[in-house]
Amino acid sequence: MYVRVELKICEGCGALWLRRGIQDGIWCVACARRLTGFPQPKGKHAGGRPRLARAQGCCSARRNRAAGGTA
């Protein structure tokens, strides 16, 4: 009987460990235990500043020309 494992580097502390598959995660056992106290993320977000809404209509062409673009 064979057991398939992957040699991984923990993203928390940099330790080498063996992972049995993708179900074991990206952290070693010690870091996984440490991270259980943190709240789960609510969802993915891009981070940074939110994008400004694009102007529609006649003003958008003027804004492009002022920035050096072609209208």
C-alpha positions in Angstrom: 0.0 0.0 0.0 1.3 3.5 -1.0 0.5 6.8 0.7 0.9 9.8 -1.5 2.3 12.9 0.3 3.7 16.2 -0.7 6.6 18.1 0.9 5.3 21.6 1.7 6.6 24.8 3.3 4.3 26.3 5.9 3.1 29.8 4.9 3.1 30.9 8.6 6.5 29.9 9.9 8.4 28.4 7.0 8.7 24.9 8.4 8.8 21.9 6.1 6.0 19.3 6.6 4.3 16.5 4.7 0.8 17.0 3.4 -1.5 14.1 2.5 -3.4 16.2 0.0 -5.1 19.5 -0.5 -7.5 18.8 2.5 -4.6 19.4 5.0 -4.2 23.1 4.1 -1.2 25.4 3.8 -0.1 25.6 7.4 1.7 23.2 9.6 -0.1 21.7 12.6 1.4 24.3 15.0 0.3 27.3 12.9 -3.1 25.8 12.2 -3.7 25.5 15.9 -2.6 29.1 16.4 -4.9 30.4 13.6 -8.0 28.7 15.0 -8.5 31.6 17.4 -8.8 34.1 14.6 -12.2 34.9 12.9 -12.8 33.4 9.5 -12.7 35.9 6.6 -16.2 37.1 5.4 -15.3 36.8 1.7 -12.8 37.7 -0.9 -12.2 41.3 -1.7 -9.7 43.1 -3.8 -8.4 45.3 -1.0 -7.1 48.8 -1.5 -9.2 51.8 -2.5 -12.6 51.3 -4.2 -12.8 52.1 -7.8 -14.5 55.3 -8.9 -17.6 55.1 -11.0 -17.0 55.9 -14.7 -18.6 58.9 -16.0 -21.1 58.4 -18.8 -22.0 60.8 -21.6 -20.4 64.0 -22.8 -18.0 64.6 -19.8 -16.2 61.3 -20.3 -14.7 62.4 -23.6 -13.4 65.7 -22.1 -11.8 63.8 -19.2 -10.0 61.5 -21.6 -8.5 64.4 -23.7 -7.3 66.1 -20.5 -5.5 63.0 -19.4 -3.7 62.6 -22.8 -6.0 60.0 -24.3 -7.8 60.2 -27.6 -11.5 61.0 -27.9 
